[in-house]
Amino acid sequence: VNEGFVPILRRAMGFVNYNIFVDEKGYICSVSTFTTRAGMEEANLMALDWVEEHLRPLLPHPPEVYEGESLLESTATVFRY
């Protein structure tokens, strides 16, 4: 994913970040953030194609894609000396 999929996402318009994690039920989940809806939609199409080609045999169910708009963003302030 890091070597094949993330570079594809980075090329999508308005890409901000990508996170992947395992939830409490053991499901693999990911969240991508974009500055534009068009970028998000472009990335969703690319994601579905990439997952189907590279990961589908490993997945017990087809991937589900949810879209939405961010209501709040908070990041840590990092001080470097």
Secondary structure as UniProt FT lines:
FT   TURN            2..5
FT   HELIX           6..11
FT   TURN            13..14
FT   STRAND          15..22
FT   TURN            24..25
FT   STRAND          28..34
FT   HELIX           37..54
FT   HELIX           56..58
//
